Amino acid sequence: MNEEMRKEFEEWFSSYCNERGFNYSFETLLNGEYARWPEHNAFLGWQASREAMKPIKLPDATFETPSGDNALREDAVIAAIYAAGYKVAP
């Protein structure tokens, strides 16, 4: 299991619970799984949603920077993200 994914999940789940008036703390079993079903099942769904994300095919480099590096135009990257079915935060 990816520890960064677990950390992101726990931050989200805690925030979600706290917004609804629950002061939430996690309990884990010796094998690292969550001890209670709500967070266990929510984490399974969280993992599945991350694994189901489609890869994004970025365009080839569109210009060369003054330092000689290859770069992508922002609008081309945003278009590639939208083409994969994702949203871009403002």
C-alpha positions as CSV (number, residue, x, y, z in Angstrom):
1,M,0.0,0.0,0.0
2,N,1.2,3.5,-0.9
3,E,1.8,5.5,2.3
4,E,1.2,8.8,0.5
5,M,-2.2,7.5,-0.6
6,R,-3.1,6.4,3.0
7,K,-2.0,9.9,4.3
8,E,-4.2,11.6,1.7
9,F,-7.1,9.4,2.5
10,E,-6.8,9.9,6.3
11,E,-6.6,13.7,5.8
12,W,-9.8,13.6,3.6
13,F,-11.7,11.2,5.9
14,S,-10.9,13.1,9.0
15,S,-11.9,16.4,7.4
16,Y,-15.1,14.8,6.1
17,C,-16.0,13.5,9.6
18,N,-15.0,16.7,11.4
19,E,-17.2,18.8,9.1
20,R,-20.1,16.7,10.3
21,G,-19.2,17.1,14.0
22,F,-17.3,13.8,14.6
23,N,-13.8,14.0,16.2
24,Y,-12.3,11.0,14.3
25,S,-9.3,8.9,15.1
26,F,-8.0,5.9,13.2
27,E,-7.4,2.5,14.7
28,T,-5.4,-0.1,12.7
29,L,-4.9,-3.8,13.0
30,L,-1.5,-5.4,13.3
31,N,-1.6,-6.0,9.5
32,G,-2.1,-2.3,8.9
33,E,-5.7,-2.5,7.8
34,Y,-8.2,-0.2,9.5
35,A,-10.0,-1.8,12.5
36,R,-13.4,-0.4,11.7
37,W,-15.5,-1.2,8.7
38,P,-16.5,2.4,7.7
39,E,-12.9,3.6,7.1
40,H,-11.8,0.2,5.8
41,N,-14.4,0.2,3.1
42,A,-14.0,3.9,2.4
43,F,-10.2,3.3,1.9
44,L,-10.9,0.4,-0.5
45,G,-13.0,2.7,-2.5
46,W,-10.3,5.5,-2.3
47,Q,-7.7,3.1,-3.6
48,A,-9.9,1.8,-6.4
49,S,-10.7,5.3,-7.5
50,R,-7.0,6.2,-7.7
51,E,-6.1,3.0,-9.6
52,A,-8.9,3.6,-12.1
53,M,-7.5,7.0,-13.2
54,K,-6.6,7.0,-16.8
55,P,-3.1,8.0,-17.8
56,I,-2.7,11.4,-19.4
57,K,-0.8,11.6,-22.7
58,L,1.0,14.9,-22.7
59,P,1.9,16.6,-26.0
60,D,5.4,16.7,-27.2
61,A,7.6,19.6,-26.3
62,T,6.2,22.7,-28.0
63,F,9.0,25.2,-27.6
64,E,12.5,25.7,-26.3
65,T,13.1,27.9,-23.3
66,P,15.9,30.6,-23.3
67,S,18.0,28.2,-21.3
68,G,17.7,25.5,-24.0
69,D,15.2,23.3,-22.1
70,N,12.2,21.8,-23.9
71,A,8.9,23.0,-22.6
72,L,5.1,22.5,-23.0
73,R,2.6,25.2,-23.5
74,E,0.2,25.4,-20.6
75,D,-2.9,25.4,-22.9
76,A,-1.6,22.2,-24.5
77,V,-1.2,20.5,-21.2
78,I,-4.6,21.6,-20.0
79,A,-6.2,20.3,-23.2
80,A,-4.5,16.9,-22.7
81,I,-5.9,16.7,-19.2
82,Y,-9.4,17.6,-20.4
83,A,-9.0,15.1,-23.2
84,A,-8.4,12.3,-20.6
85,G,-11.7,13.3,-18.9
86,Y,-10.3,15.2,-15.9
87,K,-11.0,18.7,-14.6
88,V,-8.3,21.3,-14.1
89,A,-8.6,23.4,-10.9
90,P,-8.5,27.2,-11.5
